[in-house]
Amino acid sequence: MISLRLKTIASFVETSDRLIDIGCDHAYLAIHLLKNHLCQKVLATDIHEKALMCAKKNIEKEHLENKISLILSDGLEKIDQKNWDTVVMAGMGTNTILHILNNIQKKYIKKIIIQSNHDLYTLRRKMPNYGYYLEREEVVFEKKHYYVIGVYNLKKSKLSSRELLFGLYNLKNKEYYSYLKKELEKINCKISYINLKEKFSVLRKLYLLKKYL
């Protein structure tokens, strides 16, 4: 059974997409997409050989070895991108994602679907440096954790300070915004009044977040 996180990522994929899944792990996303005819083809990659071997076994179990390609690669390093137009990067940190993007070829890759484990502010702020802009976001709650999944494309747009911090407003994400508010309030209670700069930063975030609640 595919997780809600991966199912949400899959919902951003279109049937015409030719997709590279970076850090594919067990290849559950690739298998789900091809079994349900949700995209044209998938290249599943991972930097770890053991993970790729596990992915290979799962793919063979579903008899999809002729539809899903596998490659051992550090991000996009060994990939000929001209045969693909969509990239998925999920379950890794922002620094790793930005490192991988140093090898992105914008003339081929038109859409990037990202689920970063942390520092979403830096991710949203730096993505335009690579030529990609946030189109939409979805937040899912699974196994006591919130996952923020964003879709970036080549259409230029500018995010406000509030959007950089908390993402594009989505009425369905009210519970997530409430969670962020509680976390910020906890931090605010612990900050010493001497540390005025940090306190001001938290209070500013609380002020900006209020309009989402």
Secondary structure, DSSP 8 states (H G I E B T S, - for coil): ---HHHHHHHHT--TT-EEEEET-TT-HHHHHHHHTT-SSEEEEEES-HHHHHHHHHHHHHTT-TTTEEEEE-STTTT--GGG--EEEEEEE-HHHHHHHHTT--TTT--EEEEEESS-HHHHHHHGGGGT-EEEEEEEEEETTEEEEEEEEESS-----HHHHHH-S--GGGHHHHHHHHHHHHHHHHHS-TT-HHHHHHHHHHHHHHHTT-
